[in-house]
């Protein structure tokens, strides 16, 4: 009964969380494409994480999707904004999209890996030590989500930024402001 009753609340909470993050990124980057790409990458990482129990035949608590979705969204958006901001800076320094992505990965990877591994380490231990199934299951999902998100932001997001560069440039106000033009 609780599952049926709370299903609508979970969907609304997920929608509101995604919409709020989308709006914040939209206002920050003054772009319609950037928030769509970042939310797509993050939600993709969440879907991969939530799909693993299905393929492994594991059962997860009914609240797992909402808890995991909000935590993984909140944690991953920082990585995504860091990567995108650095990509933009490198493009503004005149680098081509591929070179800008390579530099963004090279400079952001230490921060993203440190954060992702710390988040993983903080939760994976509890997933093995807790005697409470709910806590164990949620911590396993969160720790795995930290690793998946880290990999998606380091490997998939830069490719998306390269691929969609022409669209980003057309749909983002002041995306490229070359240093020579600012002086």
DAFENLIN-V342972 format. One record per helix or strand. SS is the DSSP state (a for helix, b for strand). FROM is the first residue (numbers start at 0). TO is the last residue. If there is no record, write none. Layout:
BEGIN
SS:FROM:TO  SS:FROM:TO
END
This chain:
BEGIN
a:1:28  b:30:30  a:32:55  a:63:91  a:96:128  a:132:162  a:164:170  b:171:171  a:178:181
END
